Amino acid sequence: MKTKVGDLMVDRLIRVGPKDKISAVMRKIGEARESMLVCVVDDNDKLKGIITPRKLLKTLELVVFRTTRNPTFEWGDVLSSLTTRYAEDIMEPVISVRPEDYVRDAIDLMLDKALYELPVVDRGGKVLGEIYFYDIMACWAKDLRKVTIRPMASDAERWRARLGLNHPHR
């Protein structure tokens, strides 16, 4: 698939400022209902970091319920989460793709980072939109309808013919 990220990019992501309160971030996610990934941006819309649903749930679990089911939490993480107030306190490093990147590269990054959405930025880091798992699947489903899948037996028969083996292997 030679599709570029820009071909599937949409603008439905959630943007927040570094000093936005966590409650405001959660409210924006609840209102948007189309995106789960939060982009922390500066005044020029330059991506400063991301907030994943996993990070928000961990923070919610500790801050609201004062408990954690994750026994591998480091105490520094627990103390940090308990004092969290702003988006910048829980944002993770920038993970993004550019419009000219191939979709296969976005998929690799999604798999490596366990994300379903990725911000799309220009060369200067300004947020342009996002690429979303479901949009990739819809595009591939359309492409797969065009592909004829040969049975594996025909491939085996072709190799036997190339190697001069006219009878099936028994």
Backbone as CSV, one residue per row, in Angstrom:
resi,resn,N_x,N_y,N_z,CA_x,CA_y,CA_z,C_x,C_y,C_z
1,MET,0.849,-1.177,0.000,0.000,0.000,0.000,0.890,1.233,0.000
2,LYS,0.807,2.005,-1.032,1.651,3.196,-1.182,0.914,4.468,-0.782
3,THR,-0.136,4.334,-0.027,-0.920,5.490,0.408,-0.096,6.315,1.387
4,LYS,-0.224,7.607,1.271,0.482,8.525,2.175,-0.446,8.921,3.325
5,VAL,0.155,9.258,4.442,-0.583,9.671,5.631,-1.527,10.826,5.311
6,GLY,-1.066,11.778,4.512,-1.889,12.934,4.165,-3.177,12.561,3.448
7,ASP,-3.182,11.403,2.764,-4.385,10.949,2.060,-5.489,10.511,3.023
8,LEU,-5.104,10.092,4.215,-6.081,9.589,5.195,-6.233,10.503,6.401
9,MET,-5.505,11.594,6.430,-5.510,12.503,7.579,-6.867,13.198,7.726
10,VAL,-7.316,13.309,8.964,-8.541,14.048,9.284,-8.229,15.018,10.429
11,ASP,-9.090,15.994,10.607,-8.876,16.959,11.682,-9.976,16.806,12.726
12,ARG,-9.813,15.812,13.583,-10.798,15.625,14.648,-10.125,15.400,15.998
13,LEU,-8.845,15.683,16.068,-8.154,15.427,17.328,-8.434,16.508,18.355
14,ILE,-8.075,16.195,19.550,-8.335,17.075,20.682,-7.055,17.836,20.997
15,ARG,-7.152,19.146,21.009,-6.006,20.001,21.318,-6.219,20.642,22.683
16,VAL,-5.166,20.623,23.492,-5.197,21.307,24.784,-3.867,22.032,24.964
17,GLY,-3.876,23.002,25.857,-2.645,23.709,26.191,-1.946,23.022,27.350
18,PRO,-0.664,23.263,27.515,0.100,22.636,28.604,-0.465,22.939,29.990
19,LYS,-1.068,24.108,30.164,-1.591,24.510,31.472,-3.086,24.238,31.632
20,ASP,-3.689,23.546,30.674,-5.099,23.149,30.843,-5.192,22.121,31.964
21,LYS,-6.202,22.263,32.796,-6.379,21.325,33.906,-6.811,19.959,33.389
22,ILE,-6.443,18.942,34.144,-6.767,17.565,33.760,-8.280,17.397,33.623
23,SER,-9.048,18.026,34.483,-10.505,17.907,34.390,-11.010,18.474,33.057
24,ALA,-10.404,19.544,32.585,-10.789,20.124,31.294,-10.415,19.193,30.146
25,VAL,-9.273,18.532,30.265,-8.838,17.562,29.253,-9.856,16.425,29.173
26,MET,-10.242,15.896,30.317,-11.209,14.795,30.346,-12.566,15.233,29.791
27,ARG,-12.960,16.437,30.096,-14.231,16.961,29.582,-14.193,17.058,28.048
28,LYS,-13.074,17.535,27.511,-12.938,17.643,26.053,-13.030,16.270,25.385
29,ILE,-12.433,15.268,25.993,-12.506,13.913,25.437,-13.942,13.422,25.466
30,GLY,-14.618,13.642,26.582,-16.012,13.223,26.707,-16.921,13.907,25.698
31,GLU,-16.638,15.159,25.400,-17.458,15.895,24.439,-17.142,15.506,23.002
32,ALA,-15.893,15.241,22.697,-15.482,14.953,21.315,-15.989,13.588,20.847
33,ARG,-15.789,12.571,21.626,-16.228,11.201,21.333,-15.767,10.656,19.983
34,GLU,-14.896,11.334,19.299,-14.376,10.837,18.027,-12.895,10.538,18.117
35,SER,-12.241,11.075,19.105,-10.808,10.905,19.239,-10.488,10.624,20.694
36,MET,-9.479,9.793,20.899,-9.055,9.488,22.262,-7.689,10.090,22.566
37,LEU,-6.955,10.413,21.530,-5.617,10.952,21.694,-5.700,12.464,21.891
38,VAL,-4.982,12.958,22.886,-4.974,14.387,23.171,-3.611,14.948,22.777
39,CYS,-3.630,16.020,21.999,-2.400,16.697,21.600,-2.213,17.926,22.480
40,VAL,-1.087,17.995,23.149,-0.749,19.173,23.938,0.031,20.095,23.002
41,VAL,-0.529,21.270,22.760,0.063,22.209,21.797,0.329,23.557,22.452
42,ASP,1.279,24.298,21.871,1.545,25.652,22.360,0.615,26.641,21.657
43,ASP,0.843,27.912,21.866,-0.014,28.949,21.278,0.032,28.979,19.750
44,ASN,1.094,28.425,19.162,1.231,28.376,17.705,0.790,27.038,17.126
45,ASP,0.110,26.232,17.930,-0.382,24.908,17.527,0.749,23.912,17.268
46,LYS,1.924,24.165,17.835,3.050,23.234,17.709,2.908,22.143,18.765
47,LEU,3.067,20.906,18.335,2.901,19.755,19.215,4.014,19.700,20.256
48,LYS,3.616,19.668,21.518,4.567,19.595,22.626,4.602,18.205,23.263
49,GLY,3.520,17.468,23.117,3.429,16.132,23.685,2.045,15.571,23.437
50,ILE,1.854,14.319,23.837,0.540,13.692,23.693,0.107,13.112,25.027
51,ILE,-1.187,12.967,25.166,-1.746,12.298,26.335,-2.567,11.128,25.802
52,THR,-2.174,9.941,26.193,-2.851,8.733,25.718,-4.006,8.367,26.649
53,PRO,-4.975,7.615,26.151,-6.068,7.155,27.017,-5.540,6.351,28.208
54,ARG,-4.510,5.568,27.974,-3.922,4.757,29.056,-3.386,5.642,30.182
55,LYS,-2.686,6.699,29.805,-2.135,7.618,30.806,-3.255,8.318,31.568
56,LEU,-4.306,8.709,30.867,-5.440,9.350,31.536,-6.129,8.400,32.505
57,LEU,-6.307,7.156,32.089,-6.958,6.183,32.976,-6.119,5.908,34.218
58,LYS,-4.810,5.801,34.051,-3.926,5.600,35.213,-4.029,6.778,36.175
59,THR,-4.040,7.986,35.608,-4.141,9.189,36.436,-5.487,9.225,37.146
60,LEU,-6.543,8.931,36.421,-7.892,8.909,37.001,-7.965,7.899,38.140
61,GLU,-7.417,6.734,37.909,-7.437,5.681,38.922,-6.766,6.141,40.211
62,LEU,-5.625,6.781,40.095,-4.902,7.220,41.287,-5.498,8.469,41.927
63,VAL,-5.824,9.461,41.107,-6.279,10.743,41.648,-7.700,10.657,42.198
64,VAL,-8.605,10.041,41.451,-10.004,9.997,41.869,-10.267,8.860,42.848
65,PHE,-9.773,7.676,42.522,-10.089,6.501,43.345,-9.029,6.189,44.388
66,ARG,-7.898,6.890,44.320,-6.805,6.721,45.295,-6.365,5.270,45.432
67,THR,-6.343,4.591,44.307,-5.913,3.196,44.307,-5.292,2.880,42.957
68,THR,-4.602,1.776,42.905,-4.076,1.289,41.638,-4.106,-0.227,41.626
69,ARG,-4.457,-0.746,40.485,-4.435,-2.204,40.324,-3.112,-2.653,39.739
70,ASN,-2.262,-1.700,39.387,-1.002,-2.006,38.741,0.111,-2.113,39.781
71,PRO,0.522,-3.322,40.118,1.545,-3.493,41.149,2.937,-3.053,40.697
72,THR,3.122,-2.768,39.416,4.446,-2.388,38.936,4.655,-0.878,38.925
73,PHE,3.696,-0.123,39.471,3.869,1.325,39.553,5.087,1.654,40.412
74,GLU,5.875,2.581,39.951,6.969,3.105,40.755,6.387,4.175,41.676
75,TRP,6.938,4.329,42.862,6.413,5.320,43.803,6.509,6.726,43.244
76,GLY,7.533,6.986,42.446,7.638,8.309,41.818,6.461,8.585,40.906
77,ASP,6.021,7.541,40.168,4.845,7.687,39.305,3.595,7.947,40.124
78,VAL,3.471,7.246,41.242,2.298,7.414,42.099,2.257,8.839,42.653
79,LEU,3.376,9.312,43.196,3.416,10.672,43.752,3.167,11.707,42.662
80,SER,3.743,11.488,41.489,3.539,12.413,40.379,2.068,12.464,39.990
81,SER,1.426,11.302,39.901,0.019,11.256,39.522,-0.876,11.907,40.568
82,LEU,-0.542,11.728,41.834,-1.359,12.306,42.901,-1.277,13.825,42.935
83,THR,-0.197,14.386,42.422,-0.044,15.843,42.418,-0.322,16.437,41.037
84,THR,-0.775,15.627,40.120,-1.041,16.074,38.756,-2.180,17.077,38.737
85,ARG,-1.954,18.163,37.995,-3.001,19.171,37.856,-3.214,19.585,36.410
86,TYR,-2.135,19.559,35.641,-2.188,20.121,34.296,-1.818,19.080,33.236
87,ALA,-2.204,19.403,32.016,-1.913,18.514,30.885,-0.416,18.234,30.778
88,GLU,0.403,19.254,30.980,1.849,19.064,30.853,2.399,18.077,31.890
89,ASP,1.680,17.879,32.990,2.135,16.953,34.029,2.034,15.491,33.602
90,ILE,1.127,15.198,32.683,0.957,13.796,32.285,1.229,13.552,30.798
91,MET,1.647,14.592,30.088,1.902,14.392,28.659,3.147,13.542,28.463
92,GLU,3.119,12.795,27.381,4.240,11.946,26.999,4.969,12.621,25.847
93,PRO,6.179,12.164,25.553,6.936,12.800,24.460,6.177,12.778,23.136
94,VAL,6.569,13.675,22.265,5.938,13.785,20.952,6.129,12.493,20.163
95,ILE,5.018,11.977,19.663,5.002,10.864,18.726,4.106,11.337,17.587
96,SER,4.646,11.389,16.384,3.849,11.923,15.280,4.364,11.407,13.943
97,VAL,3.583,11.676,12.911,3.972,11.394,11.535,3.718,12.652,10.719
98,ARG,4.261,12.672,9.503,4.046,13.805,8.605,3.186,13.368,7.435
99,PRO,2.530,14.300,6.759,1.631,13.944,5.653,2.316,13.158,4.537
100,GLU,3.596,13.412,4.328,4.297,12.722,3.244,4.798,11.330,3.614
101,ASP,4.666,10.937,4.884,5.047,9.582,5.306,4.070,8.568,4.724
102,TYR,4.559,7.362,4.525,3.684,6.285,4.061,2.850,5.742,5.216
103,VAL,1.655,5.282,4.895,0.760,4.724,5.914,1.415,3.538,6.614
104,ARG,2.186,2.738,5.878,2.847,1.578,6.513,3.769,2.024,7.647
105,ASP,4.388,3.206,7.510,5.241,3.731,8.581,4.401,4.146,9.785
106,ALA,3.231,4.710,9.514,2.318,5.066,10.609,1.860,3.811,11.345
107,ILE,1.576,2.751,10.598,1.158,1.492,11.218,2.271,0.945,12.103
108,ASP,3.509,0.972,11.611,4.641,0.504,12.420,4.733,1.279,13.732
109,LEU,4.574,2.592,13.653,4.646,3.433,14.848,3.479,3.140,15.793
110,MET,2.289,2.962,15.231,1.123,2.624,16.056,1.360,1.312,16.803
111,LEU,1.902,0.326,16.107,2.165,-0.963,16.750,3.259,-0.848,17.803
112,ASP,4.329,-0.116,17.492,5.429,0.051,18.447,4.991,0.766,19.713
113,LYS,4.106,1.742,19.576,3.701,2.582,20.716,2.327,2.227,21.278
114,ALA,1.697,1.181,20.739,0.367,0.737,21.190,-0.656,1.875,21.132
115,LEU,-0.727,2.540,19.977,-1.667,3.635,19.763,-2.576,3.314,18.591
116,TYR,-3.780,3.879,18.607,-4.715,3.730,17.498,-4.824,5.002,16.666
117,GLU,-4.224,6.062,17.154,-4.263,7.355,16.492,-2.876,7.974,16.585
118,LEU,-2.533,8.748,15.581,-1.270,9.478,15.613,-1.503,10.905,15.123
119,PRO,-0.894,11.876,15.786,-0.971,13.243,15.270,-0.155,13.351,13.980
120,VAL,-0.642,14.179,13.076,0.080,14.472,11.836,0.554,15.915,11.949
121,VAL,1.856,16.127,11.760,2.438,17.463,11.905,3.215,17.834,10.650
122,ASP,3.397,19.132,10.445,4.240,19.579,9.337,5.698,19.547,9.792
123,ARG,6.600,19.959,8.924,8.044,19.913,9.245,8.406,20.769,10.458
124,GLY,7.621,21.786,10.732,7.876,22.646,11.880,7.237,22.159,13.168
125,GLY,6.503,21.035,13.107,5.873,20.477,14.302,4.464,20.977,14.553
126,LYS,3.906,21.766,13.630,2.543,22.271,13.798,1.547,21.147,13.492
127,VAL,0.552,21.019,14.350,-0.444,19.962,14.205,-1.360,20.267,13.020
128,LEU,-1.478,19.277,12.121,-2.343,19.413,10.955,-3.608,18.571,11.077
129,GLY,-3.507,17.469,11.799,-4.628,16.550,11.932,-4.158,15.259,12.578
130,GLU,-4.860,14.178,12.256,-4.470,12.884,12.797,-4.768,11.799,11.773
131,ILE,-4.104,10.663,11.950,-4.429,9.469,11.180,-4.937,8.457,12.191
132,TYR,-6.006,7.782,11.812,-6.746,6.951,12.750,-6.813,5.513,12.245
133,PHE,-6.714,4.578,13.140,-6.753,3.146,12.846,-7.925,2.765,11.941
134,TYR,-9.115,3.234,12.272,-10.306,2.855,11.512,-10.269,3.387,10.080
135,ASP,-9.689,4.543,9.878,-9.559,5.080,8.526,-8.581,4.237,7.705
136,ILE,-7.517,3.770,8.348,-6.562,2.891,7.665,-7.250,1.586,7.271
137,MET,-8.021,1.009,8.202,-8.714,-0.254,7.909,-9.724,-0.081,6.770
138,ALA,-10.441,1.026,6.757,-11.419,1.281,5.696,-10.721,1.395,4.342
139,CYS,-9.581,2.054,4.314,-8.818,2.205,3.076,-8.301,0.851,2.602
140,TRP,-7.777,0.060,3.511,-7.254,-1.263,3.146,-8.366,-2.180,2.676
141,ALA,-9.516,-2.109,3.311,-10.639,-2.956,2.897,-10.995,-2.658,1.449
142,LYS,-10.968,-1.393,1.079,-11.254,-0.993,-0.302,-10.184,-1.558,-1.241
143,ASP,-8.904,-1.459,-0.837,-7.809,-1.979,-1.664,-7.844,-3.502,-1.765
144,LEU,-8.226,-4.169,-0.686,-8.249,-5.639,-0.695,-9.298,-6.186,-1.653
145,ARG,-10.362,-5.430,-1.891,-11.380,-5.876,-2.841,-10.813,-5.974,-4.255
146,LYS,-9.758,-5.194,-4.529,-9.163,-5.176,-5.858,-8.141,-6.308,-6.050
147,VAL,-7.682,-6.891,-4.966,-6.614,-7.889,-5.030,-7.204,-9.283,-5.180
148,THR,-6.639,-10.055,-6.088,-7.028,-11.450,-6.226,-6.021,-12.273,-5.446
149,ILE,-6.513,-13.024,-4.498,-5.625,-13.849,-3.688,-5.624,-15.255,-4.272
150,ARG,-4.434,-15.705,-4.671,-4.296,-17.045,-5.227,-4.175,-18.055,-4.101
151,PRO,-4.722,-19.231,-4.301,-4.543,-20.269,-3.285,-3.072,-20.650,-3.182
152,MET,-2.672,-21.061,-2.018,-1.277,-21.437,-1.806,-0.888,-22.613,-2.692
153,ALA,-1.815,-23.504,-3.026,-1.509,-24.675,-3.842,-0.957,-24.255,-5.198
154,SER,-1.500,-23.182,-5.795,-1.008,-22.748,-7.103,0.439,-22.274,-6.997
155,ASP,0.808,-21.646,-5.880,2.198,-21.237,-5.691,3.099,-22.457,-5.615
156,ALA,2.667,-23.468,-4.900,3.452,-24.699,-4.785,3.602,-25.366,-6.148
157,GLU,2.522,-25.392,-6.912,2.578,-25.997,-8.246,3.547,-25.243,-9.147
158,ARG,3.553,-23.933,-9.057,4.457,-23.127,-9.868,5.909,-23.417,-9.520
159,TRP,6.204,-23.529,-8.220,7.573,-23.826,-7.798,7.998,-25.216,-8.248
160,ARG,7.085,-26.164,-8.165,7.408,-27.516,-8.631,7.742,-27.484,-10.120
161,ALA,6.971,-26.734,-10.900,7.230,-26.635,-12.339,8.583,-25.965,-12.591
162,ARG,8.915,-24.918,-11.845,10.207,-24.237,-12.015,11.368,-25.161,-11.701
163,LEU,11.168,-26.013,-10.705,12.239,-26.921,-10.287,12.244,-28.221,-11.089
164,GLY,11.287,-28.358,-12.001,11.230,-29.557,-12.836,10.621,-30.759,-12.139
165,LEU,9.888,-30.502,-11.095,9.207,-31.591,-10.379,7.765,-31.627,-10.846
166,ASN,7.438,-32.527,-11.758,6.100,-32.526,-12.344,5.067,-33.278,-11.506
167,HIS,5.509,-33.978,-10.503,4.555,-34.701,-9.674,4.513,-34.078,-8.287
168,PRO,3.370,-34.143,-7.648,3.283,-33.583,-6.284,4.158,-34.362,-5.312
169,HIS,4.680,-33.664,-4.363,5.504,-34.290,-3.324,4.625,-35.129,-2.411
170,ARG,5.075,-36.359,-2.134,4.282,-37.250,-1.283,4.975,-37.582,-0.016
